[in-house]
Amino acid sequence: LPSVRGRVLEVGAGVGSIARRYAHAAAEMVLLEPARNLMPALRENVRSFSNAKVKVIDAMLADVVGKSYGGCDFAEGSFDVAIMVNVLEHVEDDVGLLRSLHTLLRPGGTLVLFVPALTWLFGSLDRLVHHKRRYTYETLAAAIRGAGFAIEEHRYFDILGILPWFVAGRVIRQQAFSAGAAGLYDRFAVPVGAFLEGVVTPPVGKNLLSIARKSDRT
């Protein structure tokens, strides 16, 4: 949230669950979501956002870079912040996508990424949601730097989620998500994990959070 400012682009906005959390901090939001089945829920949800300047765009990032699309400007250097939560792992050319975001950001612009971590955790649940990879600390850092960014914060997230994901995806090889189990985890484990990780940075985790910066040199 402290990284959010000005004109914000979220790639893979889903139904707006993440965008809702930072809407009050952005001057303008562009929510890019290529899955048309999610559009009705996303458009409905943004109506409740505190920020009136919200544009929902039904397109892939590759289709809009350097263009005016859907009444929205995607010119080079036109965004202050780019956000991707659980998106990069679905993309074949992840560095290419990051380079596109580098192009869209203004000098000094911020990139916020959240991805699944630990390659040995890759299992049935990852295949179920069409993950192409899980990242290591080093591979995500290399992809970000390869796209021209300088990393400011790079850390693991959700240490408590490692064991449940391993058991479900690698041991049981579960073929469907359990809404009940997910609900219990969100209700009990997430608050505990958030508290602990607010005190001590975990040495490992089910996910990685990275905040990076585009050089402010023109």
Secondary structure by P-SEA (a helix, b strand, c coil): ccccccbbbbcccccccccccccccccbbbbbbccccaaaaaaaaaccccccbbbbbcccccccccccccccccccccccbbbbccccccccaaaaaaaaaaaaccccbbbbbbbbcccccccaaaaaacccccccaaaaaaaaaaacccccccccccccaaaaaaaaccccccccccaaaaaaaaacaaaaaaaaaaccccccccbbbbbbbccccc
